[in-house]
């Protein structure tokens, strides 16, 4: 199923056989970076919300992976422990308790919200999806394996995940409709 995927890892990685696919062990080295944190929303006993900006994440571990001949830097935050499991009832950004893995998708050395992926969910690296299978307790290695999940997550400058919708006049529009053209998607919802 993954025959066409080409992965090579930097810094003498170890490939670990797991079922039909291979997990990739990525060695991490100490670093000193930061990335903006997400907001923190709390609701008190009276139902009043408070919104606070959390302090920036301190990123202390950095590794590299090459996916389809393109190198990506991967970062882990300072943490007392690393978790692949979300203990909250919601996988959303505000509640997810699994480790936030940062991927420098555009290679600019600055990490933004769209470059953070929770370890309990599929992780987009380039135009491929991966699953975190292990993070060493000390953060010195991360194991990823190819995911069977479809491409997801919007990353500026990358391929858009597959989509299809019907226009008001009944025509079906897909990403192929706009192939080779610049497109701005304005996606919003009312919940």
Secondary structure, DSSP 8 states (H G I E B T S, - for coil): --TT--EEESSS-EEEEETTEEEEEEE-EEEEEEE---EEEEE-TTS-EEEEE---EEEEEEEEEEETTEEEEEEEE--SS--S---SS--STTT--S-EEEE-TTSSS---GGGEEETTS-EEETTEEEEEEEE-TTSSEEEEEE--S------TTS-----EEE-TTS-EEEGGGGTTS----------
